[in-house]
Amino acid sequence: QVQLVESGGGVVQAGGSLRLYCVASGGTIGNYGMSWFRQASEKEHEFVGYINWSGGSKQYAESVEGRFTISRDNAKNMVYLRMDVLQPKVTTIYYCAASRMYSRSKDDYLYWGLGTQVTVSS
C-alpha cells in the first residue's frame, strides 16, 4: 500500500510561484504514473498534470500548460509540481495520485494523498 503526502502549499500573491511536493512511502512510485489533481468542487477533482514512470512523458491540462511543470525523482520517491504566474482562481486543494496508466480521470488512480491547500491572494 502506497501512502502519499503532499506539502508545499501556502499563501502566495497573484503572479507568484509555489512548488508542491509529494512524497511516497510504503512502496516505490517508480512503478506508477503520477498526477496532480485539484479540487474543483466538493465532489469533483480536476486533472492538472501527469508524468509517466520514467519522467519522459508529461501531460497537462490546457488551463495550466506553460505555467505549471511536473517532475519526479524516483530515487527519492518524490513528485513535484512547480506552479508559476499563479492567479486567485487556482486557489484550492491540490492532490497527488498514483496510477498504473495515463488517465485524466480520478477514477483510474489507485492511491491519493490528503492534499495541500494553495491560496493565491489578489
TARA-V420009 format. One record per run of one state. SS is the DSSP state (H for helix, E for strand, C for the rest). FROM is the first residue (numbers start at 0). TO is the last residue. Records with the same first field share a line. If there is no record, write none. Layout:
# TARA-V420009
SS->FROM-TO + FROM-TO
This chain:
# TARA-V420009
C->0-1 + 7-8 + 13-16 + 25-27 + 31-31 + 39-43 + 51-56 + 60-66 + 76-76 + 83-86 + 90-90 + 99-104 + 108-109 + 112-114 + 121-121
E->2-6 + 9-12 + 17-24 + 32-38 + 44-50 + 57-59 + 67-72 + 77-82 + 91-98 + 110-111 + 115-120
H->28-30 + 73-75 + 87-89 + 105-107
